């Protein structure tokens, strides 16, 4: 049961961008802060919505 819940928790962290944010912090050598989260979120949304999809 523990393994199942650990897997579900990891899935939720991936969906919620927590794992990506952790990788971002490690790659840039920074620590968690509100400003860093904003920078990370802005970049993710910019990449996601910069290329408009047709239909």
N, C-alpha and C positions, 0 to 999 in steps of 0.2 A: 504494500500500500504506500509506503514512504516513497518508493521509486516512482510510482504513478503520480503522486502529488508533486514531487520534485519536477517531473517532466511537464506537468500542467503549469507549474509556476514559471519554468523556463520559457514555455510557449507564450505565456502572458507577458513576460518581460520582453520577448522579442517583438510581439505585436505592439506593445506600448512604447517601443523605441528605447527602453532602458538599457538593453544590451548594446545597441548602437551608440548610445550616449557614453557608456562605459568605455567602449572602444575608442570613441572620439577623444575622451579625456586622456587615455593612455597614449594615443598617437600624438597628441599635441603637448603632452607633459604638463597638463593643467589639473586643477582640482575643481570639484563641484562648486558652482556658485550660480546665483540667479542670472548674472550677466552671461556666463558661459552657456547655460541652458538656452538662453535667448539666442545666442550666436549659433548654437547647434541647430535649434529649431528653425531659425530663419533660413539657414543654408539648406536644410532638408526640404522645406517648403519651396524654396526658390528652385531647387533642382527638380522637384516633383511637378511644379506647375509652369515652369519656364517653357516647356515644349507643349503647346496646345495639341490635343488630339482631335482629329476630325471625325465626327459621327460616332 
